Amino acid sequence: MGKLSGKVAVITGGASGIGAATARLFVEEGAKVVLVDLNEEKGKAFEAELKGKQAEALFVKANITIEEEVKNIFKETANAFAKVDIVFNNAGIGRVTPTEELPYEEWRNTVNVDLDGVFLVAREAIREMLKSGGGSIVNTASMYGWVGSPGSAAYNAAKGGVLNLTRSLALEYATKNIRVNSLAPGFIDTPIIPEESKKTLASMTPMQRLGKAEEMAKAVLFMASDDSSFMTGNTLTVDGGYTAQ
Ligand SMILES: NC(=O)c1ccc[n+]([C@@H]2O[C@H](COP(=O)([O-])OP(=O)(O)OC[C@H]3O[C@@H](n4cnc5c(N)ncnc54)[C@H](O)[C@@H]3O)[C@@H](O)[C@H]2O)c1
């Protein structure tokens, strides 16, 4: 029996990178997965791929910054699978812009997706989990939630916010059987990282390579599953040693 046998998992940013690798691992461990993404083409293709392997998968197109669309994710999940046990709150965006050139609109957009969107998904997940008796939420932050870096003020501020949102929600629902933890990845080889930056980012990492999305998925599986049943309000930082420097 898999670690997630019979569980239903909603994964935002599920069409690509860390979200897609986690969906693959969750399916291998027996979960039914709801893939949420803005990118309909990639999401539908991935849904078809998983279904082709006899997995139970559903793609729901949604923008995590729009309240009604977030509510709809959980409506569609309930219609298809009747419940939700796990939410991997992972969709995000990132851009590098020197602060003196950063338009307020770009700041707002980044914080809107990377922090407000995480709140909207977590709130809806909590509403469902309170009704069903509990669950596990994993928010994707970043190692740049712990430490700063030049040119990413909005992203780093939002990711720092995700770490403390995680602690606050964990404390608020600790007696309600809802655990809330976060993942803080280092530089991971996914489409969010421009091809031309990969070599430099690998050289900035003590292990001298980028992480793989599959390596993030294993940490997410630990936090999502009962293997971490006494862990809440905390973070797994999986960064090849970056924040140890
Ligand atoms: N790759 C890295 O180096 C790295 C490092 C630290 C943190 N992270 C975080 O990991 C998470 C996943 O990123 P990834 O590396 O897999 O990148 P990715 O670009 O491969 O995946 C992100 C997915 O989120 C989706 N998305 C973006 N905005 C959305 C919105 N408003 N509503 C719904 N979906 C939306 C995108 O369409 C995309 O499919 C992000 O939160 C990112 O900040 C990534």
The ligand as an SDF file (V2000), in Angstrom:
LIG
                    3D

 44 48  0  0  0  0  0  0  0  0999 V2000
   12.6280   26.3890   -9.2130 N   0  0  0  0  0  0  0  0  0  0  0  0
   13.2110   27.0390   -8.2200 C   0  0  0  0  0  0  0  0  0  0  0  0
   14.4200   27.2860   -8.2360 O   0  0  0  0  0  0  0  0  0  0  0  0
   12.4110   27.4640   -7.0130 C   0  0  0  0  0  0  0  0  0  0  0  0
   13.1100   27.8770   -5.8670 C   0  0  0  0  0  0  0  0  0  0  0  0
   12.3940   28.2610   -4.7280 C   0  0  0  0  0  0  0  0  0  0  0  0
   11.0180   28.2600   -4.7570 C   0  0  0  0  0  0  0  0  0  0  0  0
   10.3650   27.8580   -5.8850 N   0  0  0  0  0  0  0  0  0  0  0  0
    8.8950   27.9020   -5.8560 C   0  0  0  0  0  0  0  0  0  0  0  0
    8.3860   26.6460   -6.2480 O   0  0  0  0  0  0  0  0  0  0  0  0
    7.0550   26.8310   -6.7530 C   0  0  0  0  0  0  0  0  0  0  0  0
    6.9190   26.0480   -8.0550 C   0  0  0  0  0  0  0  0  0  0  0  0
    7.7920   26.5980   -9.0040 O   0  0  0  0  0  0  0  0  0  0  0  0
    8.5240   25.7430  -10.1370 P   0  0  0  0  0  0  0  0  0  0  0  0
    9.9650   25.9010   -9.9370 O   0  0  0  0  0  0  0  0  0  0  0  0
    7.9330   24.3830  -10.2250 O   0  0  0  0  0  0  0  0  0  0  0  0
    8.1370   26.6370  -11.4180 O   0  0  0  0  0  0  0  0  0  0  0  0
    7.1980   26.3580  -12.6920 P   0  0  0  0  0  0  0  0  0  0  0  0
    7.1570   27.6590  -13.4030 O   0  0  0  0  0  0  0  0  0  0  0  0
    7.6890   25.1420  -13.3930 O   0  0  0  0  0  0  0  0  0  0  0  0
    5.7720   26.0360  -12.0480 O   0  0  0  0  0  0  0  0  0  0  0  0
    4.9280   27.0340  -11.5210 C   0  0  0  0  0  0  0  0  0  0  0  0
    3.5140   26.7810  -12.0300 C   0  0  0  0  0  0  0  0  0  0  0  0
    2.6350   27.7090  -11.3650 O   0  0  0  0  0  0  0  0  0  0  0  0
    1.6740   28.1430  -12.3060 C   0  0  0  0  0  0  0  0  0  0  0  0
    1.1140   29.4360  -11.8820 N   0  0  0  0  0  0  0  0  0  0  0  0
    1.7640   30.6370  -11.8550 C   0  0  0  0  0  0  0  0  0  0  0  0
    0.9230   31.5970  -11.4400 N   0  0  0  0  0  0  0  0  0  0  0  0
   -0.2810   31.0010  -11.1960 C   0  0  0  0  0  0  0  0  0  0  0  0
   -1.5390   31.4740  -10.7690 C   0  0  0  0  0  0  0  0  0  0  0  0
   -1.7500   32.7610  -10.5050 N   0  0  0  0  0  0  0  0  0  0  0  0
   -2.5570   30.5830  -10.6400 N   0  0  0  0  0  0  0  0  0  0  0  0
   -2.3620   29.2650  -10.9250 C   0  0  0  0  0  0  0  0  0  0  0  0
   -1.1900   28.7700  -11.3540 N   0  0  0  0  0  0  0  0  0  0  0  0
   -0.1540   29.6190  -11.4880 C   0  0  0  0  0  0  0  0  0  0  0  0
    2.4350   28.2360  -13.6150 C   0  0  0  0  0  0  0  0  0  0  0  0
    1.5550   28.2060  -14.7330 O   0  0  0  0  0  0  0  0  0  0  0  0
    3.3550   27.0330  -13.5380 C   0  0  0  0  0  0  0  0  0  0  0  0
    2.7860   25.9000  -14.1600 O   0  0  0  0  0  0  0  0  0  0  0  0
    6.8630   28.3420   -6.8860 C   0  0  0  0  0  0  0  0  0  0  0  0
    6.1190   28.8070   -5.7760 O   0  0  0  0  0  0  0  0  0  0  0  0
    8.2820   28.8780   -6.8340 C   0  0  0  0  0  0  0  0  0  0  0  0
    8.3520   30.1890   -6.3240 O   0  0  0  0  0  0  0  0  0  0  0  0
   11.0190   27.4670   -7.0100 C   0  0  0  0  0  0  0  0  0  0  0  0
  1  2  1  0
  2  3  2  0
  2  4  1  0
  4  5  1  0
  4 44  2  0
  5  6  2  0
  6  7  1  0
  7  8  2  0
  8  9  1  0
  8 44  1  0
  9 10  1  0
  9 42  1  0
 10 11  1  0
 11 12  1  0
 11 40  1  0
 12 13  1  0
 13 14  1  0
 14 15  2  0
 14 16  1  0
 14 17  1  0
 17 18  1  0
 18 19  2  0
 18 20  1  0
 18 21  1  0
 21 22  1  0
 22 23  1  0
 23 24  1  0
 23 38  1  0
 24 25  1  0
 25 26  1  0
 25 36  1  0
 26 27  1  0
 26 35  1  0
 27 28  2  0
 28 29  1  0
 29 30  1  0
 29 35  2  0
 30 31  1  0
 30 32  2  0
 32 33  1  0
 33 34  2  0
 34 35  1  0
 36 37  1  0
 36 38  1  0
 38 39  1  0
 40 41  1  0
 40 42  1  0
 42 43  1  0
M  CHG  2   8   1  16  -1
M  END
$$$$
